[in-house]
Amino acid sequence: MEEDDHGTYIFNAKDLCLLNRLPDLIAAGADSLKIEGRMKSVYYVGATVRLYRAALDHLAGNHWRGPLPVGFAEELEKIGTRGHSENFLDGPPQADDMLYDGVTVRQEFAPVGIVREAGEAPLVEARNPIRPGDAIEYLDHGLRNRPFRIAALHDAEGNELAQANPNQLIRLTTNATGLSLSQNGLLRKRLPATP
């Protein structure tokens, strides 16, 4: 057992992920799934539900046969997580099913906003800093991610901003033509690489 400034990690399991086992669960008679949302962000829950919904739709269209295309694993990696494993499904968890060096793994993407009002200049609740020039992904239905770049930001009164901060309501101007953002849609961006 080890301890650091943040605590002791004795039972610190990675998140249970049975995405690739959905055909087995359906064959076993499961007709509903529970996505764990306690202590998780709106982005995590929304992105995870979106991923599982897309996987179920894909599998239903293929008579519940897998495996899932590689795009599903790539999307899973973009969701903030503690890492993932199939803990306990085939036996006791192994050492690589646990996190011994902290409570999370390094994330490549971060949520930046939730669309609160759709339209030509959508109203977005910022969740992390957003700046003009940022490359953003809109998480559309299925696994369609719509990339765009922020051209300008304005506060609710129409004043131009150099940066939006968490919990701030802002209007986005983008470089994308025909981009339609749905109310309660999620936005994310890639984090800078750390050395």
Sequence and secondary structure as in RCSB ss.txt:
>XXXX:A:sequence
MEEDDHGTYIFNAKDLCLLNRLPDLIAAGADSLKIEGRMKSVYYVGATVRLYRAALDHLAGNHWRGPLPVGFAEE
LEKIGTRGHSENFLDGPPQADDMLYDGVTVRQEFAPVGIVREAGEAPLVEARNPIRPGDAIEYLDHGLRNRPFRI
AALHDAEGNELAQANPNQLIRLTTNATGLSLSQNGLLRKRLPATP
>XXXX:A:secstr
  EETTEE SS B EE  GGGHHHHHHTT        TT  HHHHHHHHHHHHHHHHHHHHTTT     HHHHHH
HHHS  S EE TTSSSS  GGGB  S S    SEEEEEEEEE SSS EEEESS B TT EEEEE STT EEEEEE
EEEEETTS EES B TT EEEEEES SS    TT EEEEE     
